[in-house]
Amino acid sequence: MSSHRRTAADADGPRVLKKYPNRRLYDTQTSSYITIADVKQMVLGAERFEVRDAKTGEDLTRSILLQIILEEESGGVPMFSSEMLANIIRFYGHAMQGVMGSYLEKNLQAMADLQARMAEQAKGLVDPQRYSPEAWAQLMGGQAFSQYLEQSKAVVAQMQEQMHKQAETLFSGFGAKKP
């Protein structure tokens, strides 16, 4: 992938990648073809981008991100167990689908924030990029992880409160009385 960095003039929108019928990805910023591995590096570098179908203009970003996840899950050490994936599938089409998506997003963001705080605290002592999954697991056993769990419980409590309010609103339309 080219090391071409975005200029201030480019900063007003995401980097646009075009996907052609031959399954190739074209980076409009660098005027070159790139690979899924290059897109993964963009994700890891927190670059804003979108993938568009070259012919129709349809947004294919989620599809490409899911492809990266599939490749990661197929190789090495998967992040998701079969049971977890089955549970995620069960939420599709369920009334809780939107809530589950929001819950997972908030928890992943909280975990990313926690990891960033820990990496910042460890700066100068160790290179956080060199931590193995086992080393992160050991670090997560401490106070920082307890704080994450507390934050996660708060997110669940907030979601339960939202669902309770939605149920009250729904059932009040049917003439039900508040408990």
PEDASUL-V365169 format. One record per helix or strand. SS is the DSSP state (alpha for helix, beta for strand). FROM is the first residue (numbers start at 1). LEN is the number of residues. If there is no record, write none. Layout:
SS FROM LEN
SS FROM LEN
//
This chain:
beta 15 5
beta 25 3
beta 32 3
alpha 36 9
beta 49 5
beta 59 1
alpha 61 14
alpha 82 10
alpha 97 26
alpha 128 3
alpha 133 8
alpha 143 30
//
